Amino acid sequence: MKKIALIGSTGSIGRQTIEVVKEHPEEFEIVAMAAGSSWERFQSQLWQIKPRYAALADSSAAEKITSLPAETHFCGGEEAALAVASFEQADIVLVAAGGFAGLKYSLAAINAGKALALANKETLVCGGDMVMPLAKKQGTPILPVDSEHSAIWQCLGCDLNTPFSRLIITASGGAFRSLDAAQLENVTPQMALKHPTWNMGAKITIDSATLLNKGFEVIEAHHLYSADYGKITAVLHPQSIVHSMVEFADGATIAQLSYPTMKLPIQLALSYPDRLPLFGTALDFDKIFSLDFAPLEREKFPCFDIAVNCGREGGTLPCAMNAAGEVAVRAFLKERIKFTHIARVIEQVIASQTRERVESYAQLEEVDRRARFSAEKCVSALS
Ligand code: MG
């Protein structure tokens, strides 16, 4: 029985993690869980799961929790939520909290010597230079939950020491892959939130449409697999069946295929080194289907190159880029700026940044705060 601490239980990945755990009650138990502010959903999850410890990071939302199972010790506030990430009885911590805030939970889990099942992208995008050496020092594994990184891991035989010549990350292309540059000027948040193949949270769905998310995934792959940027490439694959590929020295390319569901990477991160049954993911070869690949349209979607170039420059720059992206996407969702302004806000913010070596979480928090401030100014100027 693996004991799991779940951070971000009310979001899309958190809810699917709970489904996976419920489908394998002999294998998994959630012993502690945390969420941000969605107290109603969190309260009903507590009654389903009855964890030993639970926390809501938002103290005022925590005050609204009125009924609790007898088994559950509940607290409110950020410190209380951080304690979930280092909960003593947990073997593995799944960090599914969204945004820069996820980094501190990942650091707490690694510092506590827990295996980290990582769904939060910002942990590596912003803090990769700090997180990877810390995990190595602590001897704790980082198990990828993002579908692309899970696919690469599987293609490497789940062995991070397997030599490879290239990582090929697939991209669905998001909601606007078939639009031209002029049409992109007038797309609405409602249009952007209709992802063709994946059902995810709002932020990542917009990041898929801009391809910023694909740039993030290149940076994550760089850190997770110690891969030079020159050895990572992204390719458009609209069916989202090949989740990523690895090319080897002799030209052989190995791919991981399944119907798109996040439950597979979530479950594998939790069950590794075992594989457990999962209904509905295996491909049906009695039906006709095809797999298409094409180069990314990088001029139409400049966020991809912006993100990868930030990754190449390194230091605190990806952290500033991420903060600007979070502000810009929120502004687009509130219809304060156009879709095509998202790239412009990020570009303007990073142009004014001084690049520093990543030294500490406190430093990144300061970079994040300053970049948000300057992104807000760019948004106000554009709206
Ligand atoms: Mg992904």
Residues whose N, C-alpha, C, O or C-beta is under 5 A from the ligand:
A	BS01	MG	D146 S147 E148
